[in-house]
Structure formats: C-alpha cells, structure tokens
Amino acid sequence: MRIVRGPLRRVDWYIIALLAVIGLAALLPARGPAADGLGWATKAAVALLFFLYGARLSPKAAYEGLRHWRLHVPILLLTFAVFPLLGLTVLLLPPTWLGPGLTAGVLFLCLLPSTVQSSVAFTSIARGNVTAAVCSATFSSLLGLVITPLLAVRLLGTGQEAGSLISAAQAVGILVQLFLPFALGQLARPWISAWVTRHRRLTVLCDRGSILLVVYAAFSQGVTAGIWHQVPPARLLALVAISLALFAATFGLAGAATRLLRFSHADRVTAVFSGSQKSLASGLPMAAVLFPAAEVGIIVLPLMIYHTSQLLICAALSRRWSRAPVLPDTAPTRTSPAAAGAAGPNG
C-alpha cells in the first residue's frame, strides 16, 4: 500500500507554539499558586478532552476499543517489558558517561507507565484509534501503580516498600480523571453528538492545548527545581543522545511489531504513540517516594529530557501523518497492513 504525501507547509505553527512555550517556561516558569493553578487547568483540559471523545464515539466503537486486546497487549509489553530491558543496557555504558545518579534515572524512566493526555491527543491528531488509546492509557496508568514500584525496588534497590505507592485513592483518581469524563460524554452523546461533530475544531483545540499546557508545566518544574543545571554539558548531551536512542528504539519496535501483526493504520498509530511514551505525571510523585529527597532532582532529569523529546517529536509526526492522504483504493481496514514509509507510523 502506498500513501501519497501532501504538500509540505513552510511553517508548522504548532511546533513553533511548542518551542515558544518552552521559551516562556525558561523565562517565566510557573511558581507557587500559579503552578497549582496550571496543574488544575491541565486536569480540566484533559477531562474536557476525554468528555468530547466520549461524546463523539459511538458506544459500539467504545466497546470495540475496550476489548481490543490484540492492540493493548503489545503496548503493555513495550511499556513494562521492552522498555525495562532497554534501560538495563545503560548499565553497560562506561560509568563516566552518566554517573550513578543519571544512570539510575534512565532506568527509572524505563519503568514508568505510558502517558495519558499526550498519547491520546497525538493519536487523535494522526487519525489513530482514539478509543483504544484511551483504554491503553488507563490500563497502563493503573498497572503502573503496582508494576513500576515493584520493578524499581527490584532493579534499583531503593529500599522503599513498593506498597507505599499503591493506594485505592490513586487508582480511583486515575479512573475519575480518565474514564468518568469519557463515560459522561457517552451518556450525553444522544443530545450533543451532532453539535460536537459540527464543531470538531473544539476537539482539535483541546488536543493541542493540553499538550502545550503539559510542556509548559514540565519545563516550569524543571526550571524551578534547577535540575537543568545540575550536570556538566557533556553528560547532558550524552543524556539527550540516550533519550533519543530509547525513543527511536521503542518507536521502531512498535511499528515493526504492528506491521508483523498486520494491524490497521489506525491501530498502528495508536501503538507507536502509546508504546513509546513515558508519563511525567506518574514519574515525579513516584520518584519523590522511592528516592531520598537529595537525589530526586538528578533522578528525574532523564525523565524531563525524554518527556520533552517525545512531545516535540510526536507533535511533528502526528501533524505530518494527519496531512498524508491515503489513496482511496488502498485504504487500510482492521485486518490489512498500514502503509509503510516516512508518511506513516513505520517511517
């Protein structure tokens, strides 16, 4: 199957907006009450986004996404099996490259669950299987409450009890933030679905606006904590290179696995975005519990760099794939393979 590339735009204003937000966070990071307000604004944007997804998707499509185990299993294996194995390879590097703190941080990064809002938002922009992305994000977040602390205690020897991170309140919080707005959207669908369909730009605005909020919040936290200045430039460059290599490896493995499994284009998009991303929202509070306070800053630095890299790369890719029209006579179905090449998730 072949995808025809559309004309390239000279300027991608969404990427410009992402870079502008990073610059704004570097100059004017959110602090104190402003940071708290930003956190609530991000949660509200995510809740509205999931409500709109629920209102747009038919109950049949939502059910199909929930029971699509052939897609969920590869994503979870990438998140909690392949990623940790790749993280262990960092231990083979010369100690002078990263040092013990950053090495532990890279391994901790590889143990985290996938993202929520960004994986779903990028899947939506790139015309992927949004319902399956919502379900995978929820499954990954809930499993991460148990699997991440257990793996951290086993592989990093933090000395903390894994059970100290696992609570019913956290599990309920994830369900309330993700599934409750989605379910309310499903319930409201008979009355508002036509309106939501006519105003699709509102969903697009929520997609991209939530990503901009996440980027600003992440960089603000890093600038406020001063973690960008805790390592020499040479180690920082090595850390960036390792982060990009991890992303490229998991992104490529996700594309290859879904091509081998003959997934549709929409499912491939979902797999590559959900399987290659790591959650900053889950990683920061977990690190605060698992590691001594003096080490938390250096431990989360690899996560900050990886998180920023994944957002910038996925934003560019999702926009590119959203503009790549599929030839009508070769449009993918659920059982047919998606297109390969630079214009698709295997490029």
Steps between C-alpha positions, in 0.01 A plus 500: 500500500620850421429833661513816296671787674321828513678831437733592784422821679779749538426558869340264748350743746428230755871417530572872522246522783668211683841666475349832610346334807840351591657846470223651712553237771874571499443874545179500707448162667181440695568514873296466817128571452549544125647149477206364700256677269685363198464149639125541538472655152682201350268257679195697381626498139557124513155442651336713230699317232386157621140625531506611136647165393216325682241723335641436152548123516210260466451246784586222256833666414575551870429134574720389211782713634467354848508139383777550242749285693715432190600867513515547878733205564785618270477853645521374859788266411690791348434713807579253779728240336689638198567841654651357824722265297625794295557693821722224635732543201595843637683316779745379235617854421823634651422652844651833396233554235210565737603428856296297749221754548415549134542126428241423769280774354506347152410159641220653710368675188475165322284354779226761483153461344402668176359851482131584509412827330787521251471144364125542452533850356770401249300192402200722431702750295656221290161331439568196716272281712407751771279263700774241524748773599270608785475141623874433468584819688269398783631142513861623499441755776325251726759227444777753556380556856605141575762400243719813506569500877562125502747523212668805655553321831632192320727666242601821676509376859339814636428338834144637497192285532318471169168498681560857617412621151197283443173636632135475412485880487754513218316236298169680552665829403613356167154363428337831595733701278479269199201272490243715682511789244501245218198320649317830552567585135352165399189570710462850354561381145131477392459874567836654406667266249370696199626828649841349584529358148424841346761665725789257457746786538413506868644150539807601300544804724478282811742246347771753434424732789542221754842415353611864523390510865692180576819633336481829689434325831786253448756764410382727780559222751848439362596868502361554849687199639818601318555146374611616153820638655596205719711312243796596278422579134675182377281276716194698401576439132556129568168489682320664207657249259396205719145637529471534124640148452245356746216678322618390155537138616155472656333696223660277239418181691137607534477565126669170411285296742172648376606448138580137579161462672331659194329775696299770327645847454292638789620228738861548393479870577361418844773244572796718402380799703379308806790254508785750465402764757563528873294685760648801677183535707552152647879516517544812714289391801636145484859626502422718802397190695753248369818708528661723764407867464860600417505260201157566349613792281774306324282185476218676316725694261506215242119488523475875439722477192325192362158653563592819316655306210197273459262795492696690236558197277146363531348843438689526171420141396131518590459821300682348204291183502178699534579671169596180310193384299457126448411396145130400494560172317754387763343632819587273795244288680522343846672191364713654226852635554549874511725691271872503556742781434568846631138610480376226735573358845773274367701776344 
